[in-house]
């Protein structure tokens, strides 16, 4: 165990007088964060508020309940307060980290028009332009998690069958359809990718940075937020927004919930059912906007 974690463990047991079970739960939750940060090459001492928020978004995308997220955040806050108390950090990055609302939360969803605005904001004259276009098309066209996207391999793309093999959480694999537009953009990127000097061990990863290494999750978040700013979209957009938009637009178009569950890689249909609530909101909005009984002008003229 890391010496700092050992010290923190003793702090919780001796100074906070927490039970062994509570301390073990804190450390398990903290391990989740450590793995997440390590995967993005970020030391826990260097973590910023944005990294921690992205971690919580990732938990939400996995279907972890708001109550469980709140418990994990509480443990993270405790750890970083300890680091500050122990004079290992000057500033606490969790100070502005908010607890999730324990009520039902509907994920942010982009409209088709907003998706097009983001795509049009991509500068294809830049070396990374074609790569970013392929990234957006793949996230929106197949509903991948950001972790699945960065680990996507060329050998797992079956262009002739318009499918790709995706490795999800727990190393579970699934086949996900590729849209025609996604395939076109991926093929375009692979042609440009050949000009990169690829780092050893990264030869099969589809999406690489300029140095020839696979992209990190943090980089995908940065690409997404930058494009949202260029497109003039003011809402809080993340890579997960494309996943939610993919599922919602499929449902609005009449897709079967079980099929969406398979494509998203949800183990339980309950996780996917959040999109039925979103669809209800969409239908309700449509009725309020277009049904004559809700049109104030018609009501006024009939008096």
Secondary structure, DSSP 4 states (H G I P E B T S, - for coil): --HHHHHHHHIIIIIS---HHHHHHHHHHHHHHHHHHHHTT--GGG--HHHHHHHHHHHHHTT--HHHHHHHHHHHHHHHHHHHHTTS-SS-TTTTPPPPPSS--PPP---HHHHHHHHHT--TTSTTHHHHHHHHHHHHHH---HHHHHT-BGGGEEGGGTEEEEE-GGG-EEEEE--HHHHHHHHHHHHHHTTS-PPTT-TTBS-B-TTSSBPPHHHHHHHHHHHHHHHT--S---HHHHHHHHHHHHHHTT--HHHHHHHHT-SSHHHHTHHHHHHHHHHHHHHHHH-GGG-HHHHHHT-
